[in-house]
Amino acid sequence: MKLPGLRQHVIEKSSKVEASLLWVRSGRALPRHRHQGLELTLVLGGEFHDQRGDFRKGDISVADETLDHRPIAGAHGPCICFLVLFAPIAFAGSPFRLVGDILGI
């Protein structure tokens, strides 16, 4: 994923799983998306929030097919996470919002 204020380093990728490190600029919202399978996110530094609440350093977020969300990095520094995806994500919401998310506005 190539977006302003977001860096991703894929550690391992196969047909069944993808593991990566994610750095998200403070205050940056990720595009609204839904999950087509399980995603595990370990917060290594900083924090993020979505409609389920706040996730801080050491917290693990578990997302599955029932979740449609737009995570936002906290205001006090970048959010650094270790992600494991067991299925791809799918962008959700209006095309206009997606363009804004891609541009970081």
Summary of the structure (lengths in Angstrom):
residues: 105
radius of gyration: 12.8
end to end distance: 16.5
largest distance: 35.9
contacts: 293
relative contact order: 0.30
helix: 9%
strand: 50%
